[in-house]
Amino acid sequence: MKIRYVIKYVADMDAAVAFHRDRLGLSMRFASSHWTEFDGGGVTLALHIASPDKPAGGAQIGYHSDDLEAFYAARDQLGVTFTDPPRDQHGAKIARFLDSEGAECSVGG
């Protein structure tokens, strides 16, 4: 398991991009009105437009598993509660689970 993304939910994409690019000096990989990626030095910082269920200021960790199906199959043995099973999303297979504090995380394979 590796950390692949930190997803930061923002209310104003233009202001958030300007802050991370111009003030923090992060190198931008990709930008759109709802999703922007920065090179975080081994982990991607992704800005995502906020929504009622994912308010501005919140964040989510995105993991990567070399065998997502095996991780999902072992969920009961590992004591991991999934909120969304592995399925094709955004051009990749992604699942969602809850961490020890009840925060939702994503994992791709």
N, C-alpha and C positions, 0 to 999 in steps of 0.2 A: 504494500500500500504506500502510495506517495501523495503528497499534497500537490495538486496541479494548479488550482485556482483559488484565489480569494475573491469572492464576488461582493462588491460594495453596492448597496442600493442607494440611488441618488434621486433627488427631486428635480435638479436642474443639470442636465447632462453637459451643456456648454460650460457652465461654471465649474463643474467637477473636472472636466477635461482640462480646462485652463489651469486649475489649481495643481493637478498632478503633473501636467506637462511643463507649465511655465514656472511654477513656484518650487516644485519638488524635483524637477528635471528628469522625470521618468520618460523613457522612450516609448512612444505610441506605436503599437503594431497595427491597429485597426480601429476605425471609428464609424459609428452610425448613431442615429437618434435614440436608439434603445440599448445598445451594447457597444462598449469600447474596451479595448485591451491594451495594457501596458506591460512592458517587460519588467518584471519584478526581480530579476536576477535569479532565475531558477523556478520561480513561481509566477504565474500570470496574475496581475491585478486586473480584474474585469469590473467595469462600472456597468450597472444595469439600472434602467429607469425603475423607480419605485412604483409600488402598487398598494392597494389597501391591505393585502395579506403579506406584503414585504415592504414595510415602510422605510422611508429615507433614513439613513443613518445606520441601518442594520447591515449585517454581513453574513455570508454563508461560505463555508469551506467546501471546495470541490476536490475530491480525491480521485486517484486513478488506481485501478486494480488490474494486474496482469491477467486475472481470471475472474471477471465480474460474475459469471454464472456460478462458479464454485463458492465465491463469497456469499452470494445470495442464498445458495443451497444450504450453506452452513449457518444461516442466520439464527436458528433456534439454539444450536450448539454454542454459538458465540454470544448469544444474548443481545442480538442487534435487531431492533424493530424497524422494519422498512415501511415507509409511507407510500412508496411507489416502486413496483418491481422493475427490473431491467426492461427497457423498451427503447425503440428507436426514437430519438429526439434530437433535433438540430444537427442531423447528419452523423450522430454517434449513438451508441447504446449507453443509456444513462439510467440510474436508479437513485432513489432518495431514501435516506434513513435518518433516525433520530440519534443524536449523541447522548452522552450521559446526563446532560442538562436539559434534554428535550428540544434542542435546536436542530432544525433540519439541515442535513448535509447532502451533497450529491456525490455520486461516484460513477465514473465512466470506465469503460473497459476497452 
